[in-house]
Amino acid sequence: LGAGMVDPNVFEYVREHGYDPERVQGFAFGMGIERIAMLKYGVPDLRLLYDNDVRFLEQF
């Protein structure tokens, strides 16, 4: 999971739509597709998806 504050420079690009970087703040977050696969398939360790173990990967 990634998260953090939006850089004020991002709001410079949307200033014309009413987002003044001096007055607004933003919070961003994301969830990678790997994490969703872990939840869906019950994978206990994220590293298993990157080990390239064909026996494991063929289950999906």
C-alpha positions in Angstrom: 0.0 0.0 0.0 1.3 3.4 -0.9 0.1 6.7 0.5 1.2 10.2 1.0 0.5 13.9 0.5 0.0 15.3 -3.0 2.8 17.7 -4.0 1.5 21.3 -4.3 3.1 21.4 -7.8 0.4 18.9 -8.9 -2.2 21.5 -8.2 -0.5 24.0 -10.5 -1.7 22.0 -13.4 -5.3 22.2 -12.3 -5.3 25.8 -11.0 -7.6 26.8 -13.9 -10.2 24.5 -12.4 -10.2 26.3 -9.0 -7.5 24.3 -7.2 -5.2 26.9 -5.6 -2.0 25.2 -4.3 -1.9 27.8 -1.5 -5.4 26.8 -0.2 -5.9 23.1 -1.0 -4.1 19.9 0.1 -4.4 16.4 -1.2 -3.9 12.9 0.1 -3.2 10.0 -2.3 -3.2 6.3 -1.8 -3.1 3.2 -3.9 -3.2 -0.5 -3.7 -1.2 -2.6 -6.1 -2.6 -5.4 -8.2 -0.4 -7.8 -6.3 -2.1 -7.0 -3.0 -5.5 -7.5 -4.5 -4.4 -10.9 -5.8 -3.1 -11.8 -2.3 -6.5 -11.0 -0.8 -8.4 -12.8 -3.6 -6.3 -16.0 -3.7 -5.2 -16.1 -0.1 -1.5 -15.7 -0.9 0.3 -15.4 2.5 3.5 -13.7 1.3 3.8 -11.1 -1.4 7.3 -12.4 -2.3 5.8 -15.7 -3.6 4.4 -13.8 -6.5 7.9 -12.7 -7.6 9.8 -15.9 -7.0 9.0 -17.2 -10.5 8.3 -20.6 -9.1 6.2 -22.1 -11.9 4.7 -24.7 -9.6 3.2 -21.9 -7.5 2.3 -19.6 -10.3 0.5 -22.3 -12.3 -2.2 -22.4 -9.5 -3.5 -19.2 -10.9 
